Amino acid sequence: MHNRELFEQFKALTIEGEGNREFSVLSLPNMLHKLGVSSEGYPKFFVCTNESVSSIHNTSLEILTVEYNLPCTFVDDEVSEPHHYTVLTLRSLESSLQAEFIDIVLMMLGRLESMPSKREISIEVENLISIFSAMTCPPKKQIQGLWAELLVIERSRFPETIINAWHSDPNAKYDFTMGRDKVEVKSTSGEERKHHFSLDQLNPSRNSRLLIASVIVRESGHGNGGMSVSELRDKICERVTNIDSRMHLYQVMAETIGTDMHKLEGVFYDYVEASDTLRFYDAREVPGIDRSQVMPGVTSVGFTSDLSGVIDIQDENSEFSVDDSPLFRSLF
């Protein structure tokens, strides 16, 4: 059963009347846990926990509530099964957020024991809170920028390595960092390969090596080769099995796009053109400003550079070597 199928089954559940403490639920495949719907239409996960003693406090946020050690009885095939559950509720009727919630909780449950302790659940819940709290914050980047970064991951040879190098803070100087090696992604919807840089971006520390990934990204209709952020993410997840990496992917997306998460299925970009125009450049070859030429006291220096005359490092005439870099090798 795919998560999308589970989401559709969730949407078909009967919503009980307000004040009714009975819920329509689905049994999760190969798990003791349940997925139900509240009287408001909110998705509720009932996570079956063991009987270990733990004094963990409930969590109640604007978008998420977590209640521990609730006695629940489910009737399956006329057999009552009383037990204690941790109940996770997403307080949102937004379909895209509900689908994300179901996907993320299923990943979370996938790395727990079949009947985890409340302490184990609480550790995973911290990640859940972090992701969904970020979704209530203003976006830190435009959707186009996030889509371009995901394209670099999706087109890479080893996406798991690239994901693990992805920034935890969307305001970080570089998008991907692994030791001294860094990648900054720039996108444009124009005809010319011109990008805006800050002075610091093109002047990394002396021993660092920086690649600039440049891509032309244009909006497109869904039926004309267009691909949304959600679809691009799903293509990545098809190749990445490590749950920690997949959770990091969701975390960075939430931190980056915030309250625009609900838009990720409705904006499409031309996947073929973007893939065909993706290039990588040695930052030392990109036209810029030497830091030594900037007068003392001048800050926040930014400029636009035209990369049309710069050689792609994958060109046979390029002398840039990726052999000694796990990050750069993973790109190609």
C-alpha atoms as one frame of an Amber mdcrd trajectory, in Angstrom:
protein
   0.000   0.000   0.000   1.450   3.372  -1.033   1.099   6.412   1.237  -1.076
   8.094  -1.380  -3.461   5.157  -1.258  -3.532   5.375   2.528  -4.277   9.097
   2.305  -7.213   8.443  -0.015  -8.536   5.813   2.407  -8.149   8.310   5.247
 -10.186  10.884   3.299 -12.953   8.292   2.900 -13.255   7.654   6.657 -16.548
   8.598   8.295 -16.365  11.689  10.505 -18.277  11.088  13.720 -20.407  13.777
  15.355 -18.877  16.459  17.565 -18.316  15.254  21.119 -18.359  11.609  20.072
 -15.320   9.810  21.525 -15.501   7.108  18.874 -13.358   7.444  15.742 -13.319
   5.772  12.371  -9.890   4.188  11.954  -7.699   2.259   9.539  -5.236  -0.410
  10.616  -1.758   0.317   9.267  -0.234  -2.499   7.180   2.094  -4.745   9.215
   1.774  -2.496  12.272  -0.177  -2.395  15.513  -0.918   1.303  15.003  -4.044
   2.982  13.606  -4.900   6.045  11.553  -8.192   7.754  12.313 -10.130  10.947
  11.728 -11.423  13.320  14.414 -14.866  14.910  14.501 -13.252  18.032  12.992
 -11.736  16.041  10.121  -8.190  16.063  11.531  -5.918  13.039  10.975  -5.098
  11.144  14.186  -2.430   8.462  14.571  -2.914   5.987  17.405   0.571   4.620
  18.165   0.509   1.421  20.188   3.065   1.705  23.010   4.418  -0.750  25.544
   3.627  -0.602  29.248   6.932   0.904  30.409   6.492   3.664  33.000   7.334
   7.167  31.786   6.232  10.605  32.976   6.236  12.434  29.638   4.008  15.467
  29.354   1.498  15.969  26.571   2.207  18.544  23.875  -0.387  20.974  22.571
   0.615  23.310  19.738  -1.408  25.337  17.269  -0.921  22.743  14.536  -0.057
  19.565  16.439  -1.105  17.789  19.633   0.530  14.754  21.227  -1.213  12.824
  24.010   0.555   9.987  25.782  -0.762   6.901  27.539  -4.383   7.140  26.441
  -6.467   3.982  26.980  -8.191   3.107  23.710 -10.267   0.199  22.507 -10.578
  -0.685  18.837 -13.102  -3.170  17.540 -11.795  -5.190  14.610 -13.875  -8.078
  13.358 -15.946  -7.817  16.549 -12.882  -8.424  18.739 -12.131  -5.735  21.336
  -8.447  -4.952  21.926  -7.924  -2.538  24.873  -4.463  -0.955  25.041  -2.611
   2.309  25.701  -1.705   4.553  22.802   0.159   7.746  22.036  -2.177   9.879
  19.922  -0.748  12.302  17.365  -3.216  14.808  15.889  -2.575  17.293  13.092
  -4.894  20.247  13.660  -5.341  21.198  10.022  -7.890  20.599   7.278  -5.401
  21.493   4.527  -5.203  18.368   2.341  -1.558  18.872   1.370  -0.496  19.193
   5.023  -2.540  16.142   5.973  -0.810  14.123   3.240   2.603  15.344   4.464
   1.653  14.434   8.040   0.717  10.901   7.052   3.916  10.445   5.030   6.186
  11.760   7.792   4.559   9.836  10.642   4.760   6.610   8.621   8.478   7.219
   8.127   8.834   7.910  11.837   7.025   4.697  12.749   9.199   2.785  10.290
  12.285   3.259  12.436  10.638   2.342  15.738  10.034  -1.019  17.354   6.658
  -2.593  16.657   5.487  -1.510  20.132   7.788   1.369  21.151   8.092   2.922
  24.581   6.658   6.337  25.299  10.231   7.624  25.696  11.136   6.411  22.199
   8.006   8.012  20.789   8.782  11.322  22.499  12.210  11.496  20.811  10.648
  11.063  17.376   7.915  13.536  18.244  10.557  16.242  18.675  11.421  15.840
  14.980   7.735  15.931  14.081   7.201  19.125  16.078  10.237  20.725  14.453
   8.971  20.000  10.937   5.384  21.119  11.454   6.315  24.160  13.523   8.454
  25.293  10.573   5.392  25.024   8.355   3.750  27.828  10.352   6.641  30.247
   9.661   7.026  32.635   6.693   8.877  31.157   3.688  12.620  31.875   3.537
  12.994  31.142  -0.169  10.795  31.163  -3.233   9.414  27.866  -4.503  11.594
  28.146  -7.628  14.757  28.164  -5.505  13.682  25.093  -3.546  12.731  23.286
  -6.775  16.195  24.005  -8.231  17.939  22.590  -5.156  15.779  19.469  -5.306
  16.643  19.094  -9.008  20.348  19.013  -8.145  19.626  16.239  -5.636  17.383
  14.296  -8.018  19.869  14.475 -10.910  22.826  13.471  -8.738  24.538  10.100
  -8.867  24.212   9.516  -5.117  21.260  11.591  -3.826  21.602  10.366  -0.249
  25.062  11.926   0.019  23.783  15.217  -1.397  20.779  15.252   0.969  23.032
  14.751   3.984  25.125  17.744   2.845  22.015  19.947   2.416  21.841  23.006
   4.652  19.809  22.832   7.858  19.281  26.602   7.678  17.885  28.071   4.430
  19.814  31.268   5.219  23.149  29.432   5.223  25.807  30.825   2.891  25.890
  27.659   0.768  23.201  25.124  -0.083  25.355  21.989   0.248  28.446  21.627
   2.429  30.716  18.679   3.158  33.942  19.692   4.845  35.868  22.070   2.617
  33.673  21.342  -0.415  30.533  23.367  -1.094  27.815  23.779  -3.734  25.648
  26.856  -4.220  22.557  26.515  -6.438  21.408  29.439  -8.596  18.323  29.462
 -10.810  16.940  31.878 -13.367  13.829  31.999 -15.519  15.483  34.291 -18.066
  17.210  33.523 -21.347  20.659  34.533 -20.076  22.570  32.664 -17.398  22.855
  35.599 -15.004  22.713  35.151 -11.234  22.926  37.363  -8.163  25.717  36.704
  -5.657  26.774  38.207  -2.388  30.431  39.111  -1.976  30.859  36.397   0.665
  29.394  33.667  -1.525  32.060  34.010  -4.219  34.852  34.487  -1.679  34.870
  31.296   0.405  37.628  30.548   2.898  41.088  29.941   1.458  41.019  26.134
   1.586  37.395  25.731   0.492  36.326  24.585  -2.958  33.046  25.912  -4.290
  30.917  24.832  -7.232  28.098  26.986  -8.584  25.174  24.940  -9.911  23.296
  27.013 -12.482  19.932  26.027 -13.956  17.235  27.647 -16.072  13.868  27.059
 -14.408  10.627  28.044 -16.102   7.041  27.495 -15.021   5.141  24.967 -17.085
   1.766  23.287 -17.249   1.448  19.954 -15.527   0.599  18.155 -18.725   3.512
  19.656 -20.650   6.452  18.114 -18.832   5.924  20.251 -15.764   6.833  18.820
 -12.375   5.893  20.150  -8.948   8.098  20.287  -5.872   6.138  17.386  -4.359
   6.603  15.252  -7.463  10.313  16.020  -7.606  10.647  15.119  -3.930   8.825
  11.833  -4.543  11.262  10.981  -7.367  14.120  11.513  -4.925  12.497   9.361
  -2.233  12.159   6.508  -4.742  15.971   6.344  -4.803  16.642   7.053  -1.117
  15.752   4.324   1.367  17.521   5.690   4.444  14.812   7.103   6.722  17.123
   9.625   8.408  17.990  11.089   4.997  14.354  11.228   3.957  13.391  12.926
   7.226  16.157  15.486   6.679  14.747  16.120   3.210  11.316  16.910   4.676
  12.865  19.012   7.454  14.821  21.250   5.070  11.801  21.647   2.794   9.640
  22.724   5.748  12.295  25.135   7.032  12.699  26.608   3.549   9.144  27.048
   2.368   7.200  27.427   5.653   3.590  28.445   5.150   3.890  27.933   1.387
   3.923  24.138   1.870   0.351  23.978   0.598   1.524  25.409  -2.754   4.041
  22.657  -3.491   1.598  20.585  -5.533   0.183  23.470  -7.565   3.265  25.095
  -9.139   5.052  23.249 -11.963   8.412  23.769 -13.658   9.761  22.345 -16.905
  11.745  19.307 -15.775  13.270  18.498 -19.180  14.546  22.005 -19.877  15.899
  22.375 -16.352  17.721  19.039 -16.576  19.166  19.968 -19.966  20.401  23.354
 -18.738  21.907  22.248 -15.407  25.585  23.245 -15.332  28.332  23.316 -12.706
  31.010  26.010 -12.569  34.191  26.503 -10.575  33.442  29.562  -8.425  36.958
  30.861  -9.083  36.038  31.260 -12.756  32.782  33.137 -12.117  33.036  36.915
 -12.691  32.967  38.638  -9.313  34.534  41.227  -7.020  37.773  40.635  -5.151
  37.235  41.183  -1.444  40.471  43.191  -1.263  38.951  45.779  -3.607  36.110
  46.591  -1.230  36.706  49.599   0.995  36.681  49.031   4.769  33.264  49.678
   6.274  31.364  48.624   3.143  29.045  45.684   3.833  26.260  43.662   2.193
  27.933  43.850  -1.201  25.975  42.069  -3.939  26.265  41.846  -7.708  24.996
  39.990 -10.774  27.371  37.754 -12.718  26.990  36.500 -16.281  28.130  32.856
 -16.463  27.672  32.455 -20.222  31.437  32.578 -20.864  32.423  30.203 -18.049
  33.322  26.562 -18.815  31.215  23.836 -17.213  33.500  21.649 -15.098  32.112
  18.598 -16.926  33.453  19.983 -20.207  36.477  18.130 -21.563  38.463  21.395
 -21.511  37.924  21.929 -17.784  40.818  21.162 -15.446  38.604  20.981 -12.346
  38.922  17.593 -10.603  36.172  16.008  -8.501  38.027  12.773  -7.759  39.078
  13.619  -4.199  35.685  14.991  -3.116  32.842  12.698  -1.948  30.418  15.612
  -2.378  31.454  16.521  -5.934  31.726  12.876  -7.029  28.152  12.322  -5.866
  26.879  14.955  -8.273  27.928  13.272 -11.503
